[in-house]
Amino acid sequence: MLQQNYFELFGLSPGYELDLENLAARYRDLQRAVHPDRFANASDHERRLSVQQAALINEAYQTLTSPLARARYLLELQGVALDDTNTAMDPMFLMEQMELRESLAAVSSQGDPFAALMSLRDTIEVKEQTFFASLGQAFARGGQPALEQARETVRKLQFMERLLSELEELEEALV
């Protein structure tokens, strides 16, 4: 079990599109099978192995349930490196990011900051959904050009995730 990739662990074919209900059911079954409480009277080695397996199952589940983490993992499985230090991006995308960040910075000065925040959140989430759909299409096509497109889309999504995180921090500060 410890040597399987995350898809194999859950008995799934590797792919971006997943049946999340099926994944959740398999997760619960695996967790029941290796739960450390079931090994309370086992040897130290068996208890340690149970804890390791439970941790692996949790990590795999968290990765596969997150569209962004799942895409990163699929790219990794296919040997596509994600260089997080490479900051070269599509200039139009970078301009859009700057505009979104300016909108975020201006939220506090709006007449109704919460309405402005929710509007900005909606805008970002729509853009994210477009990127997630693009990932699904790229992984479905397969091949090196599609994987390169998926890598660039993952990089863009990482920007969007950071922006959403900053938005949530601002929301908490406004409360």
VENZIZI-V624526 format. One record per pair of residues at least 24 apart in sequence whose ideal C-beta (glycine too) atoms are under 10 Angstrom apart, sorted by sequence separation. I is the first residue (numbers start at 1). J is the second residue. D is the distance in Angstrom with one decimal. If there is no record, write none. Layout:
{{I J D} {I J D}}
This chain:
{{30 54 8.6} {33 57 9.1} {100 124 6.7} {131 156 5.8} {132 157 7.5} {30 56 9.4} {31 57 5.9} {130 156 9.9} {131 157 5.0} {30 57 4.9} {31 58 7.9} {100 127 8.4} {29 57 9.9} {30 58 9.8} {128 156 9.3} {131 159 9.8} {132 160 10.0} {1 30 8.5} {127 156 8.7} {128 157 6.6} {131 160 6.9} {27 57 6.7} {30 60 8.9} {31 61 8.5} {127 157 9.3} {130 160 10.0} {26 57 9.4} {27 58 8.6} {30 61 8.5} {96 127 8.1} {1 33 9.6} {127 159 9.9} {128 160 5.1} {1 34 7.9} {27 60 8.3} {28 61 9.7} {127 160 6.2} {128 161 8.0} {27 61 4.7} {93 127 9.8} {26 61 8.8} {27 62 9.9} {125 160 8.8} {128 163 9.5} {124 160 6.0} {127 163 9.4} {128 164 7.7} {23 60 9.6} {24 61 8.1} {27 64 8.8} {124 161 9.4} {23 61 7.2} {26 64 9.9} {27 65 8.6} {124 163 5.9} {125 164 7.7} {124 164 5.7} {23 64 6.0} {24 65 8.0} {23 65 6.8} {121 163 9.8} {120 163 8.9} {121 164 7.3} {124 167 7.0} {9 53 9.4} {20 64 8.5} {120 164 9.6} {20 65 6.5} {18 64 6.4} {121 167 5.9} {2 49 8.2} {9 56 7.2} {10 57 8.5} {18 65 8.3} {120 167 6.4} {121 168 8.7} {1 49 9.0} {9 57 6.8} {18 67 9.3} {118 167 9.7} {2 52 6.5} {6 56 8.6} {9 59 9.8} {10 60 6.9} {17 67 9.9} {117 167 6.6} {120 170 9.4} {121 171 8.3} {1 52 9.0} {2 53 6.8} {6 57 9.2} {9 60 5.2} {10 61 7.9} {16 67 7.9} {117 168 9.5} {1 53 5.6} {4 56 8.7} {8 60 9.5} {9 61 9.0} {12 64 7.9} {18 70 7.2} {2 55 9.9} {3 56 9.9} {6 59 8.0} {7 60 8.5} {17 70 9.6} {117 170 6.8} {118 171 9.0} {2 56 6.1} {6 60 3.8} {10 64 7.1} {16 70 6.5} {117 171 5.7} {1 56 7.0} {5 60 8.4} {6 61 8.2} {9 64 9.1} {15 70 9.2} {16 71 6.3} {1 57 8.3} {4 60 8.7} {6 62 9.7} {14 70 9.9} {6 63 5.7} {7 64 7.5} {16 73 9.9} {113 170 8.5} {114 171 7.9} {117 174 7.1} {6 64 5.6} {16 74 6.1} {101 159 9.8} {113 171 9.1} {14 73 9.1} {15 74 7.6} {93 152 9.1} {97 156 8.8} {100 159 9.1} {104 163 7.0} {14 74 6.6} {68 128 8.8} {71 131 9.4} {75 135 9.8} {96 156 9.6} {100 160 8.6} {103 163 9.8} {104 164 9.9} {107 167 8.2} {114 174 6.8} {67 128 8.7} {71 132 8.3} {74 135 8.8} {78 139 9.2} {101 162 9.8} {105 166 9.6} {113 174 5.6} {114 175 9.1} {67 129 9.6} {90 152 7.6} {93 155 9.2} {94 156 9.9} {97 159 5.7} {101 163 7.0} {104 166 6.3} {108 170 7.4} {6 69 9.9} {7 70 9.6} {14 77 6.3} {68 131 9.0} {75 138 9.9} {89 152 8.2} {93 156 5.9} {96 159 9.4} {97 160 8.5} {100 163 5.9} {104 167 6.1} {107 170 6.2} {6 70 8.6} {14 78 8.7} {67 131 9.1} {68 132 8.2} {71 135 5.0} {74 138 9.9} {75 139 9.0} {78 142 8.9} {80 144 8.6} {103 167 9.8} {107 171 8.9} {67 132 5.1} {70 135 8.8} {71 136 9.1} {74 139 6.2} {86 151 9.9} {90 155 9.6} {94 159 8.7} {97 162 9.4} {101 166 8.0} {104 169 10.0} {105 170 9.0} {108 173 8.4} {7 73 8.8} {78 144 9.2} {89 155 6.9} {90 156 7.9} {93 159 7.7} {97 163 7.2} {100 166 9.8} {104 170 6.6} {108 174 7.1} {6 73 6.4} {7 74 8.8} {68 135 8.5} {71 138 8.8} {80 147 5.0} {88 155 9.4} {89 156 7.4} {93 160 9.9} {100 167 9.2} {107 174 7.9} {5 73 8.3} {6 74 9.7} {67 135 7.1} {71 139 7.5} {79 147 8.8} {80 148 7.5} {83 151 9.0} {87 155 9.3} {5 74 10.0} {67 136 8.7} {70 139 9.4} {78 147 6.0} {82 151 6.3} {86 155 7.8} {7 77 8.1} {80 150 7.5} {81 151 8.2} {89 159 7.8} {5 76 9.5} {6 77 8.7} {80 151 5.4} {84 155 8.4} {5 77 6.2} {75 147 6.6} {78 150 9.0} {82 154 6.5} {83 155 8.9} {74 147 8.8} {75 148 9.7} {78 151 9.9} {82 155 7.4} {80 154 9.2} {84 158 7.9} {75 150 6.2} {74 150 7.7} {75 151 5.8} {82 158 8.8} {72 150 9.6} {71 150 6.3} {72 151 9.2} {75 154 6.6} {71 151 8.9} {74 154 9.4} {71 153 7.5} {72 154 5.8} {71 154 5.1} {72 155 10.0} {68 153 9.7} {69 154 9.7} {72 157 9.3} {68 154 6.8} {71 157 7.5} {72 158 8.8} {67 154 9.9} {68 157 5.1} {67 157 8.1} {68 158 7.2} {68 160 8.9} {68 161 6.3} {66 161 9.7} {16 132 8.9} {17 135 9.6} {16 135 5.8} {17 136 5.7} {16 136 5.2} {15 136 9.2} {16 137 9.1} {16 138 8.1} {17 139 7.7} {16 139 3.8} {17 140 7.4} {15 139 6.5} {16 140 7.3} {14 139 9.2} {15 140 8.0} {15 142 9.9} {16 150 8.2}}
